[in-house]
Amino acid sequence: MLNENAQRWVAALRSGEYTQTTGRLRNGDAFCCLGVACDLFDSSQWTRDYDYEFDRYGVPDSVRDSLGLRDNAGANDNCASLAYHNDTGSSFADIADIIESEPPGLFRAM
């Protein structure tokens, strides 16, 4: 079962409030799926339109931990990270479905 923060992230991905981008966490007003998580859980850390203070290519440990993810890029045991899905054409709704399916290795064992 997804923790409360992961549920909020899935809801935000499905909300239509975020425009999707690829190749970076944020590009102006557009976000990748991981950038949405950063924006939700610590938006004060954005230093520019595309940089997050901690890690430009994945979520910082604090965001990873709040979501319960095993990996900062959202990788799972199939080696298909959420960042990969985002950057190869999966929509936010598709990514929300992946998160909800809890593929092996995406989340840390609780």
N, C-alpha and C positions, 0 to 999 in steps of 0.2 A: 504494500500500500504506500502510495506517495505521501511524503510528509506535507505538512501544511504549506510550507514555502514552495515546494515543487508544484503543489496544486495551484497556488497563486500564479506561478510562472506559466503553467499550461493555460490557465484562464487568460493571462495577458497575451499569450501567443495567439489565442483564438479570438481575442477581443476586437480586432480590426483597428485598434488604436496605434499600432506600430507598423511602420513601413519597413519592408525587408530590404537589406543590402547584402552584398557578399564581399569576402576578402578582408574584412576588418570588423571589429566589434560595433563600430558606429561610423557613419558617414553623414555628417550633418544631422538631419532629422530621421535618418533611416538606420536600422539596427539589424545585426544578425541575431539568430536565436539566443546566442550566449550574451550578446550585448543587451538584449531585453532583460535577461537575468541581472546583469550588472546595473542596469537602470532601475530596476525594481528594488534591489536590495542595498544599493549604496550609490545613488546617482551623484553624490557629492564628489566622487573620485574622478569624474570626467575632467581631463586636463585640456583637451581640445576636441574638435568635432569627431575625432576618431580614436583618440588615445584614452585609455583607462589607466590611472596612475600605476596600477600594479602589473598588469600583463596585457599587452596589446593583442595577443593571439588566443587567449583563453581567459576564463574567469579567475579572479584571485582566489586564494585559498579560503578566505572568509565567505565568499559567495558559493564556492564549491561545497563547503561544509554546510552552509545553511540549506542547500538543496539536497544534500546527501549524495552528491555525485562522487564517483570514484576517481575521476580524472578531470583536469581543468578544461579539456576540450570536449568533454562529454563522450569519450570513447567507451565502447563496450567490448565484450569478448569477441565480437565479430569484426573488430578493427574498423568499424564504420562509425566515426565520431559524429556527434550532432553538428559540429562545425563543417564536416565533410558534406553531410546531408544539406545543410544550409547553402553551401557554396556550389552545389551541383544541381540545384533546381528544385529541391523539396520546398514546399510552401510551409509557412508557419503552422498551418493546420496539420499537414503531414508530420511535421516534427513533433507537434503536440501528441499525435497518435503514437509515435515512436516512444516518446517519454512515458506515456500512460501504459504502454505495453510492457514497460520495465524489462528491456532485453537483458539477458545475463551480463553482469559486469558493469552496467551503466551506473547503478547505485551501490554504495557500500552496504555490506551486511549490517543490519541493525541489531 
